[in-house]
Amino acid sequence: MPSIELLRFIKSFFVDSGTMDQVGGAMASSFTMGSTDDTMFCHLCPNVRATAYCVDCWIYLCPSCEGQHKKDPTFKDHRLLTGGKMPSFYPTGHGTDDLNKCSDHPHEVIRFFCASHNSVYCCICNTTKHSSCQQKYIPDICKDYIKSREYKDLTAFVQNTTKTSIDCLQDIDNCIKKVDQLSSSKVEKLRKFKALIIEYLDQREKELLHEIQLTRDKDLAALQKLQTSAKTIKSDLSKALANLKTYEDNSNNLFIASKRAQALLNQLASSLEDITRKTKYQEYDLKRDPLVETLLKNKEGMARLVMSSGKRTYFVS
């Protein structure tokens, strides 16, 4: 059974909030009435059959609560409906907004404050959860709350925190700009570095191609000179042989021509041996630079991102 203080709270809420005159007679005529067989339960005593309904408090009352309701002078002007005149449903909401609704009992209005738990709650919570707590009736303690130190401190805290949030957002905006600027600058730095690498490789390629060409030209010049000399020797040998053939029908002349040709033939043979000895070229291969090989094998060889201390900064080393 709820206390007199709880019933006074119910009366105080509807008187203070100005809903009593608004819902009094109107609600009595607009409710859907039930028969005397309809079973409704006390709003304050769970599972206890209600015998009356208070139009001004919007609650069902069991016989015990109804008796206290009538005895308390606070509720002397409240209108009670009994029997078949009671509404056949439980009214919800009490015309309040979500701020005043209890989080555990949405159909109930918040009217109590627990100093022990620093929480606000409804009459049901007051009876079931906070009966042994330091309870305070909100309408009694809230009249001058706007002038209280607590409220001033709260609004000052909100203002200071709001300023902090503004500073925080500004800092975030600045960081976003810095991130974009940093990203753009490092992309540009990376591309410039890549361009330097490409320029270096192009220059080295040019130098190596030139060196290859020089080696080729030198070898070809030497071989072509030997080729010309060998062709001359071949021609002289052919002429010498042809000349000897002309004397084959005259042994005397053939002997003399052979002896004269001997020195020339020996000289041509010696020159041919010299050409054979000189017939060669420069062997070479392209050996990759070990540093470049290491670079190609290293996944971070070109560059890497290094995180700095403080606000993390990314840069190409």
Backbone hydrogen bonds, N-H to C=O, Kabsch-Sander energy under -0.5 kcal/mol:
donor,donor_aa,acceptor,acceptor_aa,energy
7,L,3,S,-1.7
8,R,4,I,-2.7
9,F,5,E,-2.1
10,I,6,L,-1.9
11,K,7,L,-2.1
12,S,8,R,-3.1
13,F,9,F,-2.6
14,F,10,I,-1.6
15,V,11,K,-2.3
16,D,12,S,-3.3
17,S,13,F,-2.6
18,G,15,V,-0.7
19,T,14,F,-1.0
20,M,14,F,-1.5
23,V,19,T,-2.6
24,G,20,M,-1.6
27,M,23,V,-1.5
28,A,24,G,-1.5
29,S,25,G,-1.6
30,S,26,A,-1.7
31,F,27,M,-1.8
33,M,31,F,-0.7
34,G,86,M,-1.5
38,D,35,S,-1.4
40,M,38,D,-0.7
42,C,48,V,-3.7
43,H,60,Y,-2.1
48,V,45,C,-1.7
49,R,47,N,-0.5
50,A,40,M,-3.5
51,T,61,L,-2.8
52,A,61,L,-1.7
53,Y,81,L,-2.5
54,C,59,I,-2.8
55,V,53,Y,-0.7
55,V,79,R,-2.6
56,D,79,R,-0.5
58,W,54,C,-1.9
59,I,54,C,-1.0
61,L,52,A,-3.1
66,E,62,C,-3.2
67,G,63,P,-2.1
68,Q,64,S,-2.0
69,H,65,C,-2.5
70,K,66,E,-2.0
71,K,67,G,-2.0
72,D,68,Q,-2.3
75,F,72,D,-1.4
76,K,73,P,-1.3
78,H,75,F,-1.7
80,L,78,H,-0.6
81,L,53,Y,-3.0
83,G,51,T,-0.7
85,K,82,T,-1.9
86,M,83,G,-1.5
88,S,32,T,-2.3
94,H,92,T,-0.5
96,T,93,G,-1.9
100,N,97,D,-0.9
101,K,98,D,-1.0
102,C,105,H,-0.8
102,C,108,E,-2.4
108,E,105,H,-2.8
110,I,100,N,-3.3
111,R,121,Y,-2.0
112,F,121,Y,-2.3
113,F,136,K,-2.8
114,C,119,S,-3.2
115,A,113,F,-0.7
115,A,134,Q,-2.4
118,N,114,C,-1.4
119,S,114,C,-1.3
121,Y,112,F,-2.0
126,N,122,C,-1.9
127,T,123,C,-1.6
128,T,124,I,-2.6
129,K,125,C,-2.7
130,H,125,C,-1.7
133,C,130,H,-1.4
135,Q,133,C,-1.6
136,K,113,F,-2.3
138,I,111,R,-2.5
138,I,136,K,-0.6
140,D,137,Y,-1.4
141,I,137,Y,-1.2
141,I,138,I,-0.6
142,C,138,I,-1.9
145,Y,142,C,-1.3
147,K,144,D,-1.4
148,S,145,Y,-1.4
152,K,148,S,-2.0
153,D,149,R,-3.1
154,L,150,E,-2.4
155,T,151,Y,-2.9
156,A,152,K,-2.5
157,F,153,D,-2.5
158,V,154,L,-2.6
159,Q,155,T,-2.6
160,N,156,A,-2.8
161,T,157,F,-3.0
162,T,158,V,-2.7
163,K,159,Q,-2.4
164,T,160,N,-2.4
165,S,161,T,-2.6
166,I,162,T,-2.4
167,D,163,K,-2.8
168,C,164,T,-2.8
169,L,165,S,-2.8
170,Q,166,I,-2.5
171,D,167,D,-2.6
172,I,168,C,-2.6
173,D,169,L,-2.9
174,N,170,Q,-2.8
175,C,171,D,-2.6
176,I,172,I,-2.7
177,K,173,D,-2.3
178,K,174,N,-2.8
179,V,175,C,-3.0
180,D,176,I,-2.2
181,Q,177,K,-3.0
182,L,178,K,-3.4
183,S,179,V,-2.7
184,S,180,D,-2.6
185,S,181,Q,-2.6
186,K,182,L,-2.4
187,V,183,S,-2.3
188,E,184,S,-2.3
189,K,185,S,-2.3
190,L,186,K,-2.6
191,R,187,V,-2.4
192,K,188,E,-2.3
193,F,189,K,-2.4
194,K,190,L,-2.6
195,A,191,R,-2.5
196,L,192,K,-2.2
197,I,193,F,-2.3
198,I,194,K,-2.9
199,E,195,A,-2.8
200,Y,196,L,-2.8
201,L,197,I,-2.9
202,D,198,I,-2.9
203,Q,199,E,-2.3
204,R,200,Y,-2.7
205,E,201,L,-2.7
206,K,202,D,-2.4
207,E,203,Q,-2.5
208,L,204,R,-2.7
209,L,205,E,-2.8
210,H,206,K,-2.1
211,E,207,E,-2.3
212,I,208,L,-2.7
213,Q,209,L,-2.4
214,L,210,H,-2.4
215,T,211,E,-2.2
216,R,212,I,-2.5
217,D,213,Q,-3.0
218,K,214,L,-2.5
219,D,215,T,-2.2
220,L,216,R,-2.9
221,A,217,D,-2.4
222,A,218,K,-2.0
223,L,219,D,-2.5
224,Q,220,L,-2.8
225,K,221,A,-1.8
226,L,222,A,-2.1
227,Q,223,L,-2.6
228,T,224,Q,-2.1
229,S,225,K,-2.1
230,A,226,L,-2.8
231,K,227,Q,-2.1
232,T,228,T,-1.9
233,I,229,S,-2.4
234,K,230,A,-2.5
235,S,231,K,-2.1
236,D,232,T,-2.7
237,L,233,I,-2.6
238,S,234,K,-1.9
239,K,235,S,-2.2
240,A,236,D,-2.5
241,L,237,L,-2.3
242,A,238,S,-2.2
243,N,239,K,-2.3
244,L,240,A,-2.0
245,K,241,L,-2.0
246,T,242,A,-1.0
246,T,243,N,-0.5
247,Y,244,L,-1.6
248,E,245,K,-1.1
250,N,247,Y,-1.5
254,L,247,Y,-0.5
254,L,250,N,-2.8
255,F,251,S,-2.2
256,I,252,N,-1.9
257,A,253,N,-2.7
258,S,254,L,-2.3
259,K,255,F,-2.3
260,R,256,I,-2.0
261,A,257,A,-2.3
262,Q,258,S,-1.4
263,A,259,K,-0.7
264,L,260,R,-0.7
265,L,261,A,-3.0
266,N,262,Q,-2.4
267,Q,263,A,-2.1
268,L,264,L,-2.5
269,A,265,L,-2.4
270,S,266,N,-2.3
271,S,267,Q,-2.3
272,L,268,L,-2.3
273,E,269,A,-2.2
274,D,270,S,-2.1
275,I,271,S,-2.2
276,T,272,L,-2.5
277,R,273,E,-2.3
278,K,274,D,-1.5
279,T,275,I,-1.0
279,T,276,T,-0.5
280,K,278,K,-1.6
283,E,281,Y,-0.6
287,K,285,D,-0.8
288,R,286,L,-0.6
293,E,289,D,-2.5
294,T,290,P,-2.5
295,L,291,L,-2.2
296,L,292,V,-2.5
297,K,293,E,-1.7
298,N,294,T,-1.7
299,K,297,K,-0.6
301,G,298,N,-1.7
306,V,304,R,-0.5
306,V,315,F,-1.3
307,M,305,L,-0.5
308,S,313,T,-1.3
315,F,306,V,-0.6
317,S,304,R,-1.4
317,S,315,F,-0.6
